[in-house]
């Protein structure tokens, strides 16, 4: 099977699976280093529940000082991401409320391009996003075979040249290609290296993405397993939730955390 045919098959199989368990790490320059574990669904928009642990970077330090935590529960719904903060946050900045709501559009307002990238990673953190990145590259190659967490896999790799996306031979429809180019350009990404590992059932089991962006070098690694697992998520109680944009207006600073799930991906993306 050619690399392109293998990716097309993986895209179809992964899309049909609707959900998976995710275990990933993401680093973005000196801004954040984090781990994410949980489940994600993509059958009817992005849904999921992850535990995010911030292991380094300025975001982790900000959270430690402002909220007294470096680990939290995160809930993903089609329109927003929710982070469960601490009692310290609720008392200092949350107005007595423990959950912080990030509308995906509001994330795009974070400075330095990082917000735009986090927004897109959160909304496209499913395994298919990494496959689409490779198809967009136009130069996907088979890079060998490997055993990943006990499964036989085939490794595929490619590099996305953002400036050349509109002109080089891409394997995505023009509408998807234009959207992808806009996302990467907003984040200041010029090139992105994508590696994925596909098992014998044509499902993505590992992805690694590396990119230079405005906020620094981004590296995201994610493992996907237990495809088809049940994902049940509801929004936190409105009375215990504060909106991110309202917090920005009142304080003039960003408090709390965002996670890629992959990371982006997709996280977790992806």
NUGUMI-309529 format. One record per residue: x, y, z of N, C-alpha, C, CB in turn; chain. Coordinates in steps of 0.02 Angstrom, whole numbers, plus 50000, padded with zeros to 5 digits. Glycine has a CB too. Layout:
<pts>
PT    n_c1    n_c2    n_c3   ca_c1   ca_c2   ca_c3    c_c1    c_c2    c_c3   cb_c1   cb_c2   cb_c3   c
PT       X       Y       Z       X       Y       Z       X       Y       Z       X       Y       Z   A
...
</pts>
This chain:
<pts>
PT    n_c1    n_c2    n_c3   ca_c1   ca_c2   ca_c3    c_c1    c_c2    c_c3   cb_c1   cb_c2   cb_c3   c
PT   50042   49941   50000   50000   50000   50000   50044   50062   50000   49952   50000   50061   A
PT   50028   50111   49958   50067   50173   49956   50056   50214   50019   50049   50214   49893   A
PT   50103   50258   50036   50094   50300   50096   50029   50341   50094   50153   50348   50103   A
PT   50013   50367   50035   49952   50407   50029   49890   50364   50041   49948   50440   49960   A
PT   49888   50305   50012   49831   50260   50023   49825   50239   50096   49838   50198   49979   A
PT   49883   50228   50128   49883   50210   50199   49854   50266   50241   49954   50192   50222   A
PT   49872   50327   50226   49847   50385   50263   49772   50394   50252   49884   50449   50244   A
PT   49750   50385   50190   49679   50391   50176   49639   50338   50216   49665   50383   50100   A
PT   49665   50278   50218   49632   50225   50255   49632   50240   50330   49667   50157   50243   A
PT   49688   50266   50356   49691   50284   50427   49643   50340   50444   49763   50304   50446   A
PT   49638   50388   50398   49591   50444   50409   49520   50419   50415   49597   50496   50352   A
PT   49501   50373   50370   49433   50346   50371   49420   50304   50433   49421   50303   50308   A
PT   49467   50259   50449   49458   50215   50507   49456   50254   50572   49514   50163   50509   A
PT   49499   50304   50579   49502   50343   50640   49439   50385   50648   49564   50389   50641   A
PT   49416   50413   50593   49355   50454   50595   49295   50412   50618   49341   50485   50527   A
PT   49291   50351   50593   49235   50308   50610   49237   50284   50682   49233   50248   50564   A
PT   49296   50282   50712   49303   50257   50781   49269   50303   50832   49376   50249   50799   A
PT   49265   50368   50816   49228   50418   50856   49262   50439   50921   49161   50391   50873   A
PT   49305   50397   50951   49334   50415   51016   49396   50372   51030   49282   50406   51073   A
PT   49435   50394   51079   49495   50357   51099   49520   50382   51165   49550   50364   51045   A
PT   49563   50341   51195   49600   50362   51255   49664   50395   51234   49614   50301   51303   A
PT   49683   50450   51267   49741   50490   51248   49790   50496   51306   49719   50560   51225   A
PT   49855   50491   51289   49908   50500   51338   49963   50540   51303   49936   50430   51365   A
PT   49971   50604   51321   50016   50646   51283   50055   50697   51323   49978   50681   51231   A
PT   50105   50726   51290   50144   50780   51319   50151   50835   51267   50215   50755   51343   A
PT   50154   50898   51290   50163   50955   51246   50209   51006   51279   50094   50988   51228   A
PT   50254   51033   51239   50298   51087   51261   50295   51143   51209   50371   51063   51273   A
PT   50285   51205   51232   50286   51263   51187   50336   51313   51215   50215   51295   51180   A
PT   50396   51313   51187   50448   51358   51209   50456   51359   51284   50434   51428   51184   A
PT   50462   51419   51312   50467   51427   51385   50399   51441   51415   50516   51483   51403   A
PT   50346   51438   51374   50279   51455   51398   50249   51399   51440   50234   51471   51340   A
PT   50253   51336   51414   50220   51282   51450   50248   51214   51431   50145   51284   51436   A
PT   50252   51171   51480   50264   51099   51470   50210   51064   51509   50337   51077   51493   A
PT   50177   51015   51478   50120   50984   51511   50110   50912   51489   50057   51024   51498   A
PT   50074   50875   51531   50052   50807   51516   49976   50807   51514   50080   50756   51568   A
PT   49948   50763   51473   49875   50757   51469   49856   50683   51463   49847   50797   51409   A
PT   49807   50663   51503   49782   50594   51502   49707   50594   51508   49815   50552   51557   A
PT   49673   50553   51468   49601   50549   51473   49570   50521   51410   49572   50616   51489   A
PT   49508   50542   51395   49473   50518   51336   49447   50577   51296   49414   50472   51357   A
PT   49446   50568   51230   49420   50618   51183   49372   50585   51135   49477   50652   51146   A
PT   49319   50622   51117   49272   50599   51066   49266   50651   51011   49204   50584   51097   A
PT   49252   50630   50950   49246   50677   50894   49189   50660   50848   49311   50680   50856   A
PT   49142   50620   50870   49086   50600   50827   49039   50658   50813   49048   50544   50860   A
PT   49027   50701   50862   48982   50759   50854   49016   50820   50884   48913   50746   50888   A
PT   49071   50840   50854   49110   50895   50883   49156   50867   50937   49065   50949   50912   A
PT   49204   50907   50958   49252   50885   51007   49222   50881   51077   49313   50930   51008   A
PT   49228   50823   51109   49209   50815   51179   49264   50775   51214   49139   50779   51186   A
PT   49269   50782   51278   49320   50743   51313   49330   50765   51385   49384   50748   51277   A
PT   49368   50724   51420   49385   50738   51489   49458   50717   51500   49336   50701   51539   A
PT   49501   50764   51517   49571   50750   51526   49595   50776   51593   49612   50782   51470   A
PT   49648   50744   51619   49684   50770   51676   49748   50802   51649   49700   50715   51729   A
PT   49756   50867   51661   49813   50904   51637   49861   50918   51694   49792   50970   51603   A
PT   49924   50903   51684   49975   50916   51734   50028   50961   51702   50007   50850   51761   A
PT   50037   51021   51730   50085   51069   51704   50152   51058   51738   50061   51142   51714   A
PT   50202   51040   51699   50267   51020   51727   50320   51073   51722   50291   50958   51693   A
PT   50308   51127   51686   50358   51180   51681   50334   51237   51637   50422   51152   51653   A
PT   50374   51290   51634   50358   51348   51593   50324   51403   51632   50313   51327   51536   A
PT   50318   51460   51601   50290   51519   51635   50216   51508   51653   50297   51580   51591   A
PT   50180   51470   51611   50110   51458   51627   50102   51417   51691   50076   51422   51569   A
PT   50145   51367   51699   50142   51327   51760   50158   51370   51821   50192   51268   51756   A
PT   50207   51414   51814   50226   51457   51870   50169   51506   51886   50291   51495   51855   A
PT   50138   51533   51834   50081   51578   51845   50025   51543   51881   50056   51606   51779   A
PT   50011   51482   51861   49958   51444   51893   49975   51428   51966   49944   51379   51856   A
PT   50038   51412   51978   50060   51396   52046   50050   51456   52092   50134   51374   52046   A
PT   50068   51515   52066   50063   51576   52107   49990   51598   52114   50104   51632   52076   A
PT   49953   51598   52059   49886   51626   52060   49833   51579   52086   49867   51648   51992   A
PT   49842   51514   52072   49789   51466   52089   49811   51412   52138   49764   51434   52027   A
PT   49877   51407   52149   49901   51357   52197   49898   51286   52172   49861   51362   52259   A
PT   49895   51276   52105   49892   51208   52077   49935   51204   52015   49819   51189   52061   A
PT   49953   51142   51997   49985   51130   51933   49952   51071   51897   50061   51116   51943   A
PT   49897   51046   51924   49861   50991   51893   49786   51005   51899   49879   50923   51926   A
PT   49748   50986   51847   49677   51001   51849   49638   50954   51803   49664   51074   51828   A
PT   49573   50952   51815   49528   50918   51768   49508   50966   51713   49465   50890   51806   A
PT   49507   50942   51652   49485   50982   51595   49428   50946   51560   49543   50995   51546   A
PT   49377   50984   51542   49320   50958   51504   49316   50994   51437   49253   50965   51544   A
PT   49306   50955   51384   49302   50983   51316   49232   50973   51289   49355   50950   51270   A
PT   49203   51028   51266   49138   51026   51233   49146   51062   51165   49082   51060   51277   A
PT   49099   51053   51119   49108   51080   51052   49121   51155   51048   49048   51065   51011   A
PT   49098   51194   51098   49106   51266   51094   49157   51295   51142   49041   51299   51106   A
PT   49179   51255   51191   49223   51282   51242   49260   51227   51280   49184   51324   51291   A
PT   49312   51249   51315   49353   51207   51358   49346   51233   51429   49429   51206   51334   A
PT   49339   51187   51478   49329   51206   51548   49387   51178   51590   49262   51181   51574   A
PT   49415   51220   51633   49469   51200   51678   49446   51206   51750   49533   51243   51666   A
PT   49454   51152   51789   49435   51153   51859   49494   51180   51900   49414   51083   51883   A
PT   49484   51238   51930   49536   51271   51968   49530   51254   52042   49533   51347   51957   A
PT   49572   51286   52083   49576   51269   52154   49533   51316   52196   49648   51273   52177   A
PT   49528   51300   52261   49494   51344   52307   49530   51412   52310   49491   51313   52378   A
PT   49596   51411   52303   49634   51473   52303   49613   51518   52245   49710   51459   52300   A
PT   49607   51488   52185   49585   51527   52128   49515   51554   52139   49586   51484   52065   A
PT   49470   51512   52164   49401   51533   52175   49399   51593   52222   49360   51475   52204   A
PT   49441   51593   52274   49441   51648   52322   49474   51711   52295   49477   51626   52386   A
PT   49529   51702   52255   49567   51760   52232   49540   51792   52169   49638   51740   52221   A
PT   49520   51751   52122   49501   51777   52056   49436   51751   52029   49555   51763   52007   A
PT   49412   51696   52055   49354   51664   52026   49287   51688   52052   49357   51592   52038   A
PT   49288   51735   52099   49225   51758   52127   49187   51703   52161   49182   51789   52073   A
PT   49226   51657   52192   49196   51600   52227   49182   51541   52181   49133   51621   52259   A
PT   49199   51547   52117   49185   51494   52069   49250   51456   52051   49154   51523   52005   A
PT   49243   51391   52042   49301   51347   52034   49319   51330   51962   49290   51284   52072   A
PT   49271   51338   51915   49283   51320   51846   49296   51382   51803   49223   51281   51818   A
PT   49343   51377   51758   49358   51431   51711   49341   51407   51641   49433   51452   51716   A
PT   49298   51446   51607   49276   51428   51539   49315   51466   51487   49200   51442   51531   A
PT   49345   51429   51439   49381   51459   51383   49341   51447   51319   49453   51431   51377   A
PT   49305   51498   51295   49275   51492   51228   49332   51488   51178   49227   51551   51213   A
PT   49327   51443   51128   49382   51434   51082   49400   51498   51045   49365   51380   51031   A
PT   49350   51539   51030   49364   51602   50996   49402   51650   51042   49299   51635   50972   A
PT   49387   51648   51107   49422   51692   51155   49496   51674   51160   49388   51688   51223   A
PT   49512   51610   51152   49582   51589   51157   49624   51622   51103   49588   51513   51152   A
PT   49594   51635   51046   49630   51666   50991   49656   51735   51006   49587   51669   50931   A
PT   49633   51765   51062   49654   51833   51079   49717   51834   51122   49599   51868   51116   A
PT   49741   51775   51142   49804   51773   51179   49861   51798   51135   49819   51702   51205   A
PT   49909   51831   51163   49962   51863   51124   50014   51814   51098   49996   51915   51165   A
PT   50056   51840   51053   50114   51803   51029   50099   51745   50983   50152   51778   51086   A
PT   50037   51739   50960   50020   51684   50916   50005   51620   50953   50076   51672   50869   A
PT   50024   51616   51017   50014   51554   51055   49940   51539   51065   50049   51558   51122   A
PT   49900   51592   51076   49829   51582   51086   49795   51553   51025   49797   51647   51105   A
PT   49813   51580   50966   49784   51554   50904   49802   51481   50895   49807   51595   50844   A
PT   49864   51463   50911   49885   51394   50903   49849   51349   50953   49961   51387   50910   A
PT   49844   51371   51016   49810   51332   51067   49736   51323   51048   49816   51365   51136   A
PT   49705   51376   51023   49636   51372   51002   49627   51317   50950   49612   51439   50974   A
PT   49669   51318   50899   49662   51269   50845   49681   51199   50867   49705   51290   50786   A
PT   49732   51194   50911   49751   51128   50937   49694   51098   50978   49814   51133   50979   A
PT   49661   51139   51018   49607   51115   51059   49548   51090   51016   49583   51169   51107   A
PT   49534   51127   50963   49477   51109   50921   49494   51054   50871   49451   51170   50885   A
PT   49559   51042   50861   49579   50992   50811   49628   50942   50842   49612   51026   50751   A
PT   49616   50924   50904   49664   50882   50940   49652   50808   50927   49661   50896   51013   A
PT   49603   50791   50885   49589   50721   50871   49644   50691   50828   49521   50714   50836   A
PT   49650   50625   50827   49703   50592   50787   49703   50612   50714   49697   50518   50793   A
PT   49644   50624   50685   49640   50640   50614   49677   50703   50595   49568   50648   50594   A
PT   49686   50750   50642   49720   50812   50625   49792   50800   50603   49719   50860   50684   A
PT   49826   50753   50636   49895   50738   50617   49897   50706   50548   49927   50692   50669   A
PT   49848   50664   50533   49845   50633   50467   49835   50687   50413   49788   50580   50463   A
PT   49791   50735   50427   49779   50789   50379   49841   50832   50369   49720   50832   50403   A
PT   49879   50843   50422   49941   50881   50415   49989   50846   50367   49974   50891   50484   A
PT   49994   50780   50375   50038   50743   50330   50013   50744   50258   50044   50671   50354   A
PT   49948   50738   50248   49920   50741   50181   49932   50810   50151   49845   50725   50182   A
PT   49930   50862   50193   49943   50930   50169   50015   50940   50148   49925   50980   50223   A
PT   50060   50902   50179   50131   50912   50164   50148   50896   50092   50173   50870   50211   A
PT   50113   50847   50063   50127   50828   49994   50189   50786   49985   50132   50889   49953   A
PT   50226   50773   50039   50288   50733   50031   50292   50678   50082   50349   50778   50037   A
PT   50234   50649   50101   50233   50596   50151   50273   50536   50128   50161   50576   50167   A
PT   50311   50508   50174   50353   50449   50159   50345   50396   50212   50427   50470   50152   A
PT   50351   50334   50192   50354   50279   50241   50423   50280   50273   50340   50211   50208   A
PT   50425   50280   50340   50488   50287   50376   50508   50224   50414   50484   50345   50424   A
PT   50474   50168   50400   50492   50105   50432   50435   50075   50472   50550   50116   50478   A
PT   50452   50025   50512   50403   49991   50555   50430   49990   50626   50389   49919   50530   A
PT   50384   49987   50674   50404   49988   50744   50350   49958   50788   50420   50060   50767   A
PT   50368   49937   50847   50321   49914   50897   50308   49971   50945   50346   49850   50935   A
PT   50246   49993   50949   50227   50049   50992   50179   50024   51045   50194   50107   50951   A
PT   50203   50023   51107   50162   50000   51163   50130   49932   51148   50108   50051   51180   A
PT   50170   49887   51121   50149   49819   51109   50115   49806   51043   50105   49798   51162   A
PT   50104   49858   51002   50070   49850   50938   50119   49860   50880   50012   49899   50932   A
PT   50112   49817   50829   50151   49826   50768   50123   49886   50730   50149   49761   50724   A
PT   50167   49932   50710   50145   49992   50675   50190   50006   50615   50144   50051   50722   A
PT   50164   50047   50569   50203   50074   50514   50210   50149   50525   50169   50059   50445   A
PT   50271   50173   50516   50288   50242   50531   50288   50283   50466   50358   50246   50566   A
PT   50252   50339   50466   50251   50385   50409   50272   50454   50433   50181   50387   50377   A
PT   50305   50492   50390   50331   50557   50409   50329   50606   50351   50402   50551   50436   A
PT   50329   50670   50368   50331   50723   50318   50340   50790   50352   50267   50722   50276   A
PT   50355   50841   50312   50363   50908   50337   50316   50956   50301   50436   50931   50329   A
PT   50279   50994   50340   50232   51043   50313   50269   51109   50305   50169   51051   50357   A
PT   50276   51133   50244   50305   51198   50229   50247   51247   50220   50351   51196   50165   A
PT   50235   51289   50270   50176   51332   50270   50174   51378   50210   50172   51373   50334   A
PT   50231   51409   50194   50233   51455   50138   50215   51421   50072   50301   51488   50133   A
PT   50232   51357   50066   50220   51321   50004   50156   51282   50001   50276   51276   49991   A
PT   50114   51287   50053   50054   51246   50054   50008   51259   49995   50017   51258   50118   A
PT   50004   51321   49974   49956   51337   49920   49981   51316   49851   49942   51412   49920   A
PT   50047   51304   49846   50075   51291   49779   50100   51220   49770   50130   51338   49766   A
PT   50122   51188   49823   50150   51121   49814   50094   51070   49809   50196   51103   49873   A
PT   50110   51010   49790   50060   50959   49779   50032   50935   49846   50090   50900   49740   A
PT   49974   50960   49863   49940   50940   49925   49888   50887   49910   49909   51001   49960   A
PT   49873   50847   49960   49824   50793   49952   49760   50808   49991   49853   50727   49976   A
PT   49751   50872   50009   49690   50894   50042   49649   50938   49995   49706   50931   50108   A
PT   49583   50940   50005   49542   50987   49967   49564   51059   49981   49466   50979   49984   A
PT   49554   51104   49934   49578   51172   49941   49550   51206   50003   49560   51212   49880   A
PT   49486   51194   50019   49456   51227   50078   49492   51207   50142   49381   51209   50083   A
PT   49507   51141   50150   49543   51118   50209   49615   51144   50209   49542   51042   50212   A
PT   49645   51147   50151   49713   51172   50145   49717   51245   50165   49739   51162   50075   A
PT   49671   51286   50142   49671   51357   50158   49661   51367   50233   49616   51393   50119   A
PT   49616   51328   50263   49603   51334   50335   49665   51315   50375   49544   51290   50355   A
PT   49698   51261   50354   49757   51238   50388   49813   51290   50384   49781   51171   50360   A
PT   49822   51319   50325   49874   51370   50316   49860   51430   50360   49878   51391   50242   A
PT   49797   51450   50365   49780   51507   50407   49795   51494   50481   49706   51525   50399   A
PT   49779   51433   50504   49792   51415   50573   49866   51418   50589   49765   51345   50587   A
PT   49907   51388   50546   49978   51386   50558   50010   51455   50552   50012   51338   50509   A
PT   49987   51495   50505   50015   51561   50496   50000   51606   50556   49987   51593   50432   A
PT   49939   51602   50583   49920   51641   50641   49965   51625   50701   49848   51629   50659   A
PT   49987   51564   50706   50029   51543   50762   50103   51557   50748   50019   51470   50776   A
PT   50119   51584   50689   50188   51598   50673   50228   51537   50654   50221   51631   50731   A
PT   50194   51484   50634   50228   51422   50614   50250   51428   50541   50182   51360   50624   A
PT   50314   51413   50529   50340   51414   50460   50347   51343   50432   50407   51450   50456   A
PT   50371   51297   50473   50374   51227   50453   50354   51183   50512   50446   51208   50429   A
PT   50324   51126   50497   50304   51079   50550   50320   51008   50528   50229   51087   50567   A
PT   50357   50973   50568   50374   50904   50556   50322   50860   50589   50446   50887   50582   A
PT   50295   50812   50552   50243   50767   50577   50264   50695   50567   50175   50781   50543   A
PT   50261   50656   50621   50274   50584   50619   50213   50549   50649   50339   50565   50658   A
PT   50188   50498   50615   50133   50459   50642   50147   50385   50635   50067   50478   50607   A
PT   50117   50346   50680   50125   50273   50680   50055   50243   50676   50165   50248   50743   A
PT   50042   50201   50626   49977   50172   50613   49980   50097   50624   49953   50189   50542   A
PT   49931   50070   50662   49932   49998   50676   49901   49958   50619   49896   49984   50742   A
PT   49896   49892   50629   49872   49848   50576   49797   49853   50565   49889   49776   50593   A
PT   49762   49891   50608   49691   49904   50599   49679   49973   50568   49653   49898   50666   A
PT   49733   50003   50543   49730   50069   50510   49709   50124   50558   49682   50066   50452   A
PT   49729   50118   50621   49715   50169   50671   49780   50201   50695   49676   50138   50731   A
PT   49778   50266   50704   49836   50303   50729   49848   50285   50802   49826   50379   50720   A
PT   49908   50264   50820   49923   50247   50889   49976   50293   50921   49947   50175   50894   A
PT   50011   50331   50879   50060   50379   50905   50070   50434   50854   50127   50344   50922   A
PT   50081   50495   50879   50099   50551   50835   50148   50596   50871   50036   50591   50813   A
PT   50194   50624   50832   50241   50674   50857   50241   50733   50809   50313   50644   50866   A
PT   50230   50792   50835   50231   50853   50795   50283   50901   50824   50162   50887   50792   A
PT   50323   50931   50780   50373   50980   50801   50369   51040   50755   50445   50950   50801   A
PT   50367   51100   50785   50361   51160   50745   50395   51219   50779   50288   51177   50730   A
PT   50423   51264   50740   50447   51328   50766   50392   51378   50757   50513   51351   50729   A
PT   50373   51411   50812   50318   51459   50811   50338   51521   50849   50254   51428   50839   A
PT   50295   51572   50848   50310   51635   50879   50327   51628   50953   50252   51683   50870   A
PT   50291   51584   50987   50301   51576   51059   50360   51530   51076   50239   51548   51091   A
PT   50393   51502   51025   50449   51456   51037   50438   51391   51001   50460   51444   51112   A
PT   50483   51344   51012   50478   51278   50980   50423   51237   51014   50545   51241   50982   A
PT   50378   51210   50974   50325   51167   50999   50341   51094   50983   50257   51187   50968   A
PT   50335   51052   51033   50342   50980   51025   50282   50947   51058   50409   50953   51054   A
PT   50246   50906   51021   50187   50873   51048   50189   50798   51030   50123   50905   51020   A
PT   50184   50756   51081   50183   50684   51072   50119   50656   51103   50246   50650   51103   A
PT   50084   50613   51067   50023   50583   51094   50017   50511   51074   49961   50622   51071   A
PT   49992   50470   51121   49977   50400   51108   49901   50392   51112   50013   50353   51160   A
PT   49873   50355   51065   49801   50343   51062   49786   50268   51068   49771   50372   50996   A
PT   49736   50252   51109   49719   50181   51120   49645   50176   51137   49762   50150   51177   A
PT   49621   50115   51145   49552   50102   51166   49502   50140   51123   49543   50121   51240   A
PT   49511   50136   51057   49465   50170   51011   49393   50145   51021   49486   50158   50938   A
PT   49346   50192   51019   49276   50176   51029   49254   50179   51101   49262   50108   51002   A
PT   49299   50198   51146   49281   50203   51217   49227   50255   51228   49343   50221   51259   A
PT   49185   50244   51278   49130   50289   51292   49157   50355   51321   49079   50257   51340   A
PT   49133   50411   51294   49151   50477   51318   49087   50514   51338   49192   50517   51265   A
PT   49080   50530   51402   49021   50565   51426   49043   50628   51464   48979   50518   51472   A
PT   49025   50686   51437   49048   50749   51466   48991   50799   51467   49107   50778   51426   A
PT   48985   50835   51522   48936   50889   51528   48972   50952   51552   48878   50870   51577   A
PT   48943   51008   51538   48971   51071   51562   48965   51076   51638   48937   51132   51528   A
PT   49013   51107   51671   49008   51115   51744   48949   51160   51761   49074   51146   51772   A
PT   48927   51161   51824   48872   51204   51845   48887   51277   51829   48857   51196   51920   A
PT   48838   51311   51799   48849   51381   51781   48865   51424   51842   48787   51409   51746   A
PT   48836   51408   51898   48848   51447   51958   48917   51438   51988   48798   51429   52010   A
PT   48955   51388   51963   49023   51376   51987   49074   51388   51932   49030   51305   52015   A
PT   49054   51427   51880   49097   51437   51821   49106   51512   51808   49067   51403   51760   A
PT   49169   51531   51794   49184   51599   51773   49212   51598   51703   49233   51634   51822   A
PT   49193   51647   51661   49216   51649   51592   49284   51682   51586   49165   51684   51548   A
PT   49326   51653   51545   49394   51678   51534   49395   51750   51511   49430   51634   51483   A
PT   49351   51768   51464   49351   51836   51437   49331   51886   51490   49303   51841   51377   A
PT   49286   51867   51536   49268   51912   51590   49325   51921   51639   49206   51885   51626   A
PT   49363   51867   51650   49421   51871   51694   49473   51918   51665   49450   51801   51707   A
PT   49484   51913   51599   49532   51958   51566   49512   52031   51573   49538   51940   51492   A
PT   49448   52044   51566   49424   52113   51572   49434   52140   51642   49350   52117   51553   A
PT   49423   52098   51692   49427   52121   51761   49498   52128   51786   49388   52076   51805   A
PT   49544   52085   51760   49612   52085   51787   49664   52109   51737   49630   52016   51808   A
PT   49648   52107   51673   49697   52128   51623   49752   52079   51612   49725   52194   51643   A
PT   49747   52019   51641   49797   51966   51633   49763   51900   51623   49844   51962   51694   A
PT   49801   51851   51600   49775   51784   51590   49790   51741   51650   49804   51752   51525   A
PT   49739   51714   51682   49748   51669   51738   49718   51602   51720   49717   51698   51803   A
PT   49750   51548   51739   49724   51483   51724   49765   51450   51670   49651   51487   51703   A
PT   49742   51393   51646   49782   51355   51599   49741   51331   51540   49813   51296   51633   A
PT   49777   51318   51486   49746   51286   51428   49786   51225   51410   49743   51335   51368   A
PT   49753   51177   51382   49788   51116   51365   49774   51095   51293   49769   51060   51412   A
PT   49822   51064   51260   49812   51041   51192   49784   50971   51190   49877   51042   51155   A
PT   49783   50936   51241   49758   50869   51239   49806   50821   51207   49695   50866   51204   A
PT   49858   50845   51176   49902   50803   51142   49968   50807   51170   49904   50817   51072   A
PT   49913   50881   51116   49921   50922   51112   49915   50946   51087   49939   50929   51119   A
PT   49876   50947   51017   49854   50962   50995   49848   50955   50986   49848   50975   50985   A
PT   49852   50912   50934   49800   50888   50917   49815   50902   50936   49764   50858   50901   A
PT   49820   50865   50945   49786   50847   50940   49807   50835   50942   49756   50843   50927   A
PT   49783   50900   51013   49799   50851   51040   49785   50832   51026   49802   50836   51074   A
PT   49830   50827   51089   49811   50792   51090   49804   50803   51037   49782   50777   51126   A
PT   49816   50839   50974   49791   50843   50925   49812   50803   50889   49790   50891   50905   A
PT   49821   50764   50857   49810   50769   50837   49831   50715   50807   49807   50810   50835   A
</pts>
